[in-house]
Amino acid sequence: MKFIKFVSLALFKVIVVVALSYEKIIARVLLPQYIEWAHETDMKGLIGQPLNEQELALAAEIGIKQPKKVRIVYVDEVPYPYENFALKVFGEAVGLAGEGIINNAQVFGYSIYARKDFELNRPKLAHELVHVLQIERASLDEVVTQHFFDMAEYGYDKAPLEVEASAANIVYSADW
């Protein structure tokens, strides 16, 4: 009986320590792995199609300094590092990936990955272009870092970077 109590108490302490140090785990373990993968994904996106004249004008209006660098890559499924178990678990925990979650589009630097069956109309493109702007203002590393912590703290819908991008859906709600 003493052994069960000891194991239960030890397990409880481990859970408390892990819970209190989740930021360190994210910062030291998960972030470097995800950032490296995100940079690789951005580089692969260079093969995507450039923005057309309307889309370039929208990108410029949103404030992107180098709109000609933006590429759209249409894919069957938006990439996520599912092969990395820790990132897969984190993605499922914060709602980035997992059962029943369909990621329609995601930005990696100047590369916008969008599902082939997702209509990237003006408001939706504006949303993604705001993410490009966020990365351009800071860096891919800084935006990924902020987004990871925001997702863990606020969830997807209330994460500040998503709130800013979602505002573009309203401002640019009229279709082409």
C-alpha beads as a LAMMPS data file, in Angstrom:
LAMMPS data file: protein, C-alpha beads

176 atoms
175 bonds

1 atom types
1 bond types

-500.0 500.0 xlo xhi
-500.0 500.0 ylo yhi
-500.0 500.0 zlo zhi

Masses

1 110.0

Atoms # bond

1 1 1 0.000 0.000 0.000
2 1 1 2.868 2.360 0.864
3 1 1 4.407 1.620 -2.538
4 1 1 1.218 2.629 -4.376
5 1 1 0.995 5.866 -2.390
6 1 1 4.669 6.592 -3.089
7 1 1 4.273 5.949 -6.827
8 1 1 1.091 8.038 -6.953
9 1 1 2.783 10.930 -5.157
10 1 1 5.853 10.707 -7.408
11 1 1 3.679 10.631 -10.515
12 1 1 1.719 13.637 -9.265
13 1 1 4.973 15.570 -8.693
14 1 1 6.196 14.727 -12.203
15 1 1 2.912 15.924 -13.707
16 1 1 3.087 19.190 -11.741
17 1 1 6.710 19.811 -12.781
18 1 1 5.923 19.099 -16.433
19 1 1 2.834 21.293 -16.334
20 1 1 4.775 24.171 -14.796
21 1 1 7.649 23.845 -17.231
22 1 1 5.661 23.391 -20.456
23 1 1 7.018 26.690 -21.761
24 1 1 10.582 25.435 -21.355
25 1 1 9.707 22.183 -23.105
26 1 1 8.088 24.072 -25.963
27 1 1 10.960 26.573 -26.238
28 1 1 13.838 24.138 -25.957
29 1 1 12.493 21.002 -27.593
30 1 1 9.544 21.633 -29.877
31 1 1 10.237 25.098 -31.282
32 1 1 13.651 24.427 -32.813
33 1 1 12.286 21.304 -34.505
34 1 1 9.211 23.056 -35.856
35 1 1 11.130 26.170 -36.967
36 1 1 13.622 24.068 -38.921
37 1 1 10.760 22.194 -40.569
38 1 1 8.905 25.469 -41.319
39 1 1 11.964 26.935 -43.072
40 1 1 12.304 23.783 -45.184
41 1 1 8.598 23.977 -46.047
42 1 1 8.953 27.643 -47.057
43 1 1 11.869 26.797 -49.358
44 1 1 9.859 24.005 -51.008
45 1 1 7.080 26.551 -51.577
46 1 1 9.222 28.556 -53.992
47 1 1 7.826 26.332 -56.744
48 1 1 4.340 27.708 -56.121
49 1 1 2.534 30.065 -58.403
50 1 1 3.134 33.811 -58.046
51 1 1 0.302 36.183 -57.233
52 1 1 -1.635 37.588 -60.178
53 1 1 -2.107 41.357 -60.619
54 1 1 -5.232 41.542 -58.414
55 1 1 -3.561 39.485 -55.700
56 1 1 -0.364 41.589 -55.902
57 1 1 -2.437 44.744 -55.435
58 1 1 -4.160 43.189 -52.401
59 1 1 -0.803 42.161 -50.916
60 1 1 0.553 45.678 -51.409
61 1 1 -2.580 47.213 -49.873
62 1 1 -2.203 44.952 -46.833
63 1 1 1.342 46.248 -46.473
64 1 1 3.558 43.444 -47.702
65 1 1 6.863 44.987 -48.763
66 1 1 7.820 42.256 -51.219
67 1 1 4.546 40.910 -52.645
68 1 1 6.304 39.441 -55.694
69 1 1 8.016 36.924 -53.420
70 1 1 4.679 35.429 -52.315
71 1 1 3.854 32.037 -53.780
72 1 1 0.711 29.931 -53.489
73 1 1 1.203 26.182 -53.372
74 1 1 -1.956 24.153 -53.908
75 1 1 -1.816 20.797 -52.137
76 1 1 -4.092 17.903 -51.264
77 1 1 -3.274 18.415 -47.584
78 1 1 -1.554 21.364 -45.904
79 1 1 1.776 20.076 -44.590
80 1 1 2.375 19.384 -40.933
81 1 1 5.297 17.406 -39.431
82 1 1 3.204 14.374 -38.494
83 1 1 6.313 12.172 -38.662
84 1 1 7.681 14.005 -35.591
85 1 1 5.834 12.423 -32.668
86 1 1 6.361 15.319 -30.228
87 1 1 5.164 17.908 -32.761
88 1 1 2.221 15.699 -33.692
89 1 1 1.150 15.467 -30.041
90 1 1 1.611 19.218 -29.547
91 1 1 -0.375 19.975 -32.729
92 1 1 -3.198 17.761 -31.518
93 1 1 -3.130 19.329 -28.046
94 1 1 -3.510 22.908 -29.314
95 1 1 -5.798 22.157 -32.249
96 1 1 -3.375 22.516 -35.160
97 1 1 -3.672 18.912 -36.244
98 1 1 -5.573 15.753 -35.478
99 1 1 -8.827 13.932 -35.914
100 1 1 -11.497 16.107 -37.509
101 1 1 -9.215 19.144 -37.975
102 1 1 -8.882 20.330 -41.554
103 1 1 -6.216 22.939 -42.113
104 1 1 -7.285 24.798 -45.261
105 1 1 -4.270 27.086 -45.605
106 1 1 -1.084 27.945 -43.780
107 1 1 1.768 30.374 -44.347
108 1 1 5.458 29.562 -44.119
109 1 1 7.426 32.736 -44.882
110 1 1 6.375 33.857 -48.360
111 1 1 4.812 30.470 -49.169
112 1 1 1.070 30.052 -48.740
113 1 1 0.041 26.406 -48.786
114 1 1 -3.655 25.993 -49.595
115 1 1 -5.765 22.902 -50.109
116 1 1 -6.767 22.392 -53.721
117 1 1 -10.448 22.256 -52.749
118 1 1 -10.238 25.447 -50.653
119 1 1 -11.448 28.544 -52.459
120 1 1 -8.794 31.149 -51.767
121 1 1 -11.109 34.081 -52.464
122 1 1 -10.269 37.688 -51.593
123 1 1 -11.120 37.607 -47.854
124 1 1 -9.421 34.256 -47.317
125 1 1 -6.345 35.310 -49.279
126 1 1 -6.249 38.567 -47.291
127 1 1 -6.208 36.489 -44.090
128 1 1 -3.216 34.480 -45.325
129 1 1 -1.463 37.601 -46.623
130 1 1 -1.708 39.136 -43.147
131 1 1 0.234 36.111 -41.910
132 1 1 2.859 36.817 -44.592
133 1 1 2.965 40.421 -43.357
134 1 1 3.391 39.256 -39.751
135 1 1 6.377 37.146 -40.791
136 1 1 7.773 39.967 -42.895
137 1 1 7.490 42.400 -39.933
138 1 1 9.326 40.073 -37.561
139 1 1 10.673 36.769 -38.884
140 1 1 9.410 33.251 -39.411
141 1 1 11.202 32.193 -36.223
142 1 1 9.589 34.938 -34.113
143 1 1 6.106 34.383 -35.516
144 1 1 6.295 30.618 -35.018
145 1 1 7.519 31.158 -31.456
146 1 1 4.728 33.608 -30.642
147 1 1 2.105 31.435 -32.336
148 1 1 3.165 28.300 -30.416
149 1 1 2.875 30.058 -27.049
150 1 1 -0.341 31.847 -28.045
151 1 1 -1.943 28.598 -29.190
152 1 1 -1.028 26.938 -25.904
153 1 1 -2.378 29.880 -23.890
154 1 1 -5.396 31.114 -25.886
155 1 1 -6.285 28.416 -28.397
156 1 1 -6.523 29.001 -32.150
157 1 1 -9.449 31.441 -32.398
158 1 1 -8.187 33.795 -29.691
159 1 1 -4.484 33.709 -30.528
160 1 1 -3.444 37.331 -31.283
161 1 1 -1.886 36.541 -34.667
162 1 1 -5.092 34.781 -35.744
163 1 1 -7.237 37.620 -34.415
164 1 1 -5.239 40.104 -36.514
165 1 1 -5.483 37.914 -39.617
166 1 1 -9.197 37.296 -39.079
167 1 1 -9.812 41.038 -39.077
168 1 1 -8.651 41.023 -42.720
169 1 1 -11.493 38.620 -43.546
170 1 1 -13.889 41.410 -42.568
171 1 1 -11.988 44.361 -44.055
172 1 1 -11.598 42.551 -47.380
173 1 1 -14.926 40.697 -47.252
174 1 1 -15.993 41.738 -50.752
175 1 1 -14.926 39.187 -53.318
176 1 1 -13.007 40.197 -56.427

Bonds

1 1 1 2
2 1 2 3
3 1 3 4
4 1 4 5
5 1 5 6
6 1 6 7
7 1 7 8
8 1 8 9
9 1 9 10
10 1 10 11
11 1 11 12
12 1 12 13
13 1 13 14
14 1 14 15
15 1 15 16
16 1 16 17
17 1 17 18
18 1 18 19
19 1 19 20
20 1 20 21
21 1 21 22
22 1 22 23
23 1 23 24
24 1 24 25
25 1 25 26
26 1 26 27
27 1 27 28
28 1 28 29
29 1 29 30
30 1 30 31
31 1 31 32
32 1 32 33
33 1 33 34
34 1 34 35
35 1 35 36
36 1 36 37
37 1 37 38
38 1 38 39
39 1 39 40
40 1 40 41
41 1 41 42
42 1 42 43
43 1 43 44
44 1 44 45
45 1 45 46
46 1 46 47
47 1 47 48
48 1 48 49
49 1 49 50
50 1 50 51
51 1 51 52
52 1 52 53
53 1 53 54
54 1 54 55
55 1 55 56
56 1 56 57
57 1 57 58
58 1 58 59
59 1 59 60
60 1 60 61
61 1 61 62
62 1 62 63
63 1 63 64
64 1 64 65
65 1 65 66
66 1 66 67
67 1 67 68
68 1 68 69
69 1 69 70
70 1 70 71
71 1 71 72
72 1 72 73
73 1 73 74
74 1 74 75
75 1 75 76
76 1 76 77
77 1 77 78
78 1 78 79
79 1 79 80
80 1 80 81
81 1 81 82
82 1 82 83
83 1 83 84
84 1 84 85
85 1 85 86
86 1 86 87
87 1 87 88
88 1 88 89
89 1 89 90
90 1 90 91
91 1 91 92
92 1 92 93
93 1 93 94
94 1 94 95
95 1 95 96
96 1 96 97
97 1 97 98
98 1 98 99
99 1 99 100
100 1 100 101
101 1 101 102
102 1 102 103
103 1 103 104
104 1 104 105
105 1 105 106
106 1 106 107
107 1 107 108
108 1 108 109
109 1 109 110
110 1 110 111
111 1 111 112
112 1 112 113
113 1 113 114
114 1 114 115
115 1 115 116
116 1 116 117
117 1 117 118
118 1 118 119
119 1 119 120
120 1 120 121
121 1 121 122
122 1 122 123
123 1 123 124
124 1 124 125
125 1 125 126
126 1 126 127
127 1 127 128
128 1 128 129
129 1 129 130
130 1 130 131
131 1 131 132
132 1 132 133
133 1 133 134
134 1 134 135
135 1 135 136
136 1 136 137
137 1 137 138
138 1 138 139
139 1 139 140
140 1 140 141
141 1 141 142
142 1 142 143
143 1 143 144
144 1 144 145
145 1 145 146
146 1 146 147
147 1 147 148
148 1 148 149
149 1 149 150
150 1 150 151
151 1 151 152
152 1 152 153
153 1 153 154
154 1 154 155
155 1 155 156
156 1 156 157
157 1 157 158
158 1 158 159
159 1 159 160
160 1 160 161
161 1 161 162
162 1 162 163
163 1 163 164
164 1 164 165
165 1 165 166
166 1 166 167
167 1 167 168
168 1 168 169
169 1 169 170
170 1 170 171
171 1 171 172
172 1 172 173
173 1 173 174
174 1 174 175
175 1 175 176
